[in-house]
Amino acid sequence: MSDVIRTYISGLFTDLPQTPEVERARTELLQMSEDKYQQLRADGSSDAEATGRVITEFGNLDELADDLGIRDAVGGEETAPLALTEQEIDTILERSLRGARLVAAGVGIIILGVALLVALVDRGPVPFVIGMVGMLVAIASGVGSIIFGASMRRGLERIGSADARVPAEILPKLRPALERAEQRRTIGIVAGVALIILGVAFPIVVPLLAPERWVLLGASALLVCTAIGVYAIVSSTMRHGAYETLTTPWRTHLDQAQEDESWSGPGGTVAAVYWPVAVLVFLSWSFIWDAWDRSWIVWPIAGVAFPVVVLITRQITLARGTSDTTSGRTGRS
């Protein structure tokens, strides 16, 4: 049987009390799905077509609860989530991808503002003031872009919640897009990190080939590479997250909300906090210790560490949510 079907069917029982009746119903529904899938395959249906038809027929637990004898466990009074139309899903996806680009652009703008300041810091009072004003404008614009972009992704929170769901027949159409997004994420992370690492060559080579007064331009060039690399990392990662959310409806709403909170929770995004903190560290180090010639190292380190911070944050919130959900199930049973 398709792994998609097995995971989907098992996920339908995630929030139900772990009783013998529920386990029997889960096993019975898996067997019914297996029989139907094998029948469709024997009749000549493709794997994707058979998977979609099985999920369509057996994917609504509320409709099957009476036949499976678990109406009390399912809760007959609850309102079934609204099935989104394909047009609504396209709209949510389009807004989410646009939001991902805005978040990534906001991060890049912040780093480019710092690059401007580093390039002008030793050029005299007037260029320094221009660089400082330019950096502050870039920070304000970048943070605004991050917050606005994150707000555009809030439509994803409806998916898998009590408000809305992706219809089972649409899921097979989204799987190829998820696979492409996974490839783009891998390429984006590898290319972004490689660009940041290669950018380190600028502050090393420029002092050897140019006058001493051009040294900070090498650091500024590194920051430009960092901005481009971080844009590639953030945009590709968030793009993959949008498709993953749409194609993984069997996750609980709690898990979904907490995973989305890594990017667009009520307290802001990881990016909206992470990069202003990086700016604060950079400016504190630069001004307090007069370290403009070396404080730029904060940015390539921050760029490479950013996806790691997001991953750790996501895993911590999901682990906490799993623990809370398990405790809740134990209490119900």
N, C-alpha and C positions, 0 to 999 in steps of 0.2 A: 504494500500500500504506500501511496505517496507520503513522504515525511510532512508535507504541508497539511494533508488531511489529518494525520495522526496528531500533529501539534495543535491544529485548530480544534479538533474534537476534545482533546485533553484539556485545552485551555477553557473550554466552556464550563468545566467543572471546578475551576480554580477557586472560586469564591464560595462554593457550596460546602456545607458541613461534611466532614470526612466520616460518613457513616457507612455501614455495610450496604444499605440500599443505594446510596449514591455511587459507591464503587461498582456495584452490580450493574447499575444503569450505564455507567461509563464504559464498562467492558462490553456490554450489550450493544451500545451505540457504535463503538469501535468495530465490532464484528459486522454489524449491519453496513457500516461504511465500507469495510473491506470487501464484503460480498458484492455491493453495488459497484465498487471501483473495478473489481475483477470482471464483472459482467460487462461493463462498458468497454473495458479494454479488449475483451474477447469479441465484442461486436464491432471492433475497429476504431473506436474513439482514441484520439491521441491522449497522452498523459495529461496535458494541460486541460483539454476538454473534459476528460473524465474527472479530474480533480475539481474543476469548477462545478460540474453537475452534482457531484457528491456533496460538496459543501452547500450548494443551494438547497438540496433536498434534506440534508441532516444538520444544517448549520444553525438552526434556530431552536435553542433548547426550550424556549417557552412554548413553542408549538408541539414539541415532543414530550413535554413533561408528564402529561396525563398517560400517554402510552407507556412511558418508562416507569411510571409509578413514583415520581419524585416531585409532584406538584407542590407539596408543602415545603420541600427544601428549596425549590426554585422561587417560590413566592408568587402566587397567582395574581396578587393585587398590584405588583409593580408594573409600571408602564414600560413597554419595550422601547429601546432606543430608536430614534428616527433614522431610517435608512437614507443616506445621502444619495443624491442623483450623481450621475457621472459628471454633469456640468458643475455641480457644487464642489465635487472633489477636485476638478480641474482648477476651479477658482481658488480653493484653499492651497493647492499645490503651487499655483502661479504666485500667489502672495507670499507663500513661505520661501520660495526660491528667490524672489525679489528681496525679501527681508534678509535672507542669508547674504546676498551680495552687499546690502547696505551695512550689515554688521561688519563684514570683512573689510569693506571700504572705510568704515569708521576707524577701525584699528589701524589700517594703512595710513590714513590721514594723520592720526596722532603721531605715528613714528616719523612720517615725512616732516611734520612740524618740528620735531626734535632735530631731524637732520638739517633743517634750515638754520636752527639756532647754533648747532655745532659748527656749521660752515662759516658763520659770521661772528662767532664769539670773540675771536682774536683780531678782528678787523678794525677795531676802534669803537668808541662809544655809540656813534650813530648806527652803524651796522649791527652792533650788539642789541640795541633797543629794537631795531627792526626785526631781528631774529627772535627776540623775546616776545614781541607782540604777535609775530607770525605764529610762533609756537602756541601761544595761548588761544589764538583764534582757531588753530588746527585742533587743539584739545577740545574746545567747546563744540566745534563742528563734528569732530569724530565721536565724542560721547553722545551727542544728539542723534547722529546717524545710527549708532549702536542701539540706543534705546528705541528709536523709531522702528528700526529693522526688526528688533526682537518683538515689538508689539504686533508686527504684521504676521508673525508666526503663531499667534495665539489661537488661530483657527485649528491648528493641529491638536489642541487640547480637547476639542470636541470628539476627536476620533477615539473610539474605544471607551468613551465615558458613558454616563447614563443619558447623555443628550443625543449622541449620534454615533453611527457606525458605518463602516464601508461594506456595502452589500457583497455577499460571498461571490457572486458571479463576476464582479469587477476585479477581484484579487488577482486572478491569473494574468490579467492584462497589465497589472502593475509590476509583476515580478521581473520581467525583462528590464524595466526602467531601474529597478533596485539593483540589478546586477551591473548595469552600466554605471550607476552612481557609486557602487562599491569600487569599481575599477578607477573611476575618476578620483575617488577619495584617496586610494593608494598612490596614484600618480601625483595628486596634489600635495600629499604629505611628503613623499620622497623628493619631489621637485622643490618644494618650499624649504625643507631642511637643507637640501644640497645647495640651494641658492644662498641661504644664510651662511653656511660654512664657507662656500667659495668667496663670499663677500669679505671674509676676514682677510683675504689677500690684499685688499686695498690699503688698510692702515699699516700693513707690513711693507708693501712694495713702494708706496708713495714716498715715504721718508728716504728711501734709497735713491729715488730717481728725481726728486724735486727738492726745491729749497725748503728749509725748515718751516717757513710760514705757510706752506701748503699741507702740513701734516694733518691738520684737522679735516681737510677736505677728504682725505682717505677714510677717516672715521665717518664723515657724512655720506660718502659713497656706500660704505658698509650698511648704514642705516637705510639707505634707499633699497638696497638688496633685501634687507630684513623686512621692510614694508611690503615689498612684492612677494616675498616668500611667505610671510604671515597671511597675506591676502589669499594666496593659493591654498594654504592649510585650512584656514577658517571657512572659506567659501565651499571647498570640496567636502569638508567634514559636515557642515550644516546641511548641505544639499543631500548627502547620504542620509542624515538623520530624518529629513522630511519624508523621503521615500520609505525608510525603515518604519516610521510611524504609521504610514498609510497601509503598509503591507503586513503589519503584525498586529492584527486586531484581537488576537487571543490574550494579549497582555491585559492585566487588570488596569482599571482607571488610575489606581493609586500609583502603580509602577509608571504608567504613562505620564501622569502629571509630574511626578518627581523627576523623570528623565528630561522632560521638556524644561523643568525649572533650571537645569544646568544652563539653558540659553535664555529663557524668557519667563522666569518666575516673577512673583510679585515684588521681590526685592531687587529686581534688575537682573542683568546677565552676568555670567562669569567675566565676559569681556569688558563689560561696563565698569567692573570693579578692578579687574586685574591690571588693565593698561593705565588707568589713572594712578594706581599704586606704583606701577613701574616708573611713571613720570615723577612721582613724589620722591622715590628713591634716587632717581637720576639727578634731580635738581638739588636735593639735600646733599648728596655726595659732591656735586659740582661746586655749589656755593660755599658750603661749610668748610670743605677741605681744599677748595680751589683746584679741583681735579678734572677740569675740562678735557685734559689731554688723555685721560684714561677712563672717565666715568661712562663713556659711550659703550663700554663693554656690557653694560646692563642690558642693552637692547638685543644683541644676538642671543644672549643667554635667555632673556625673557621670551624671545620668539621661538626658540627650540623647546623651551619648557612649557609653553602655553597649551599645546594639545595634551601633554601629560597631566597638567593641572585639571583640564576639563574632564579627562578620563577618570582621574582619581575622584573628583567631585561627584561625577555621575555614579560611579561604583559605590561610593559611600552612601549617597542618598537612596540608591536602589537597595542596598543591603539593609539600611535602616527600615525602608518601606517593607521589604520582605519579612523582616523580623516582626514588625507591627502587624502585618497582615496575617502571619502565622499565629500570633497571639490571639488575634481576633477570631480566627477559625477555631482555635482550641476552645475559646470561650463559648462559641456558638454550639460546638459539638458537646 
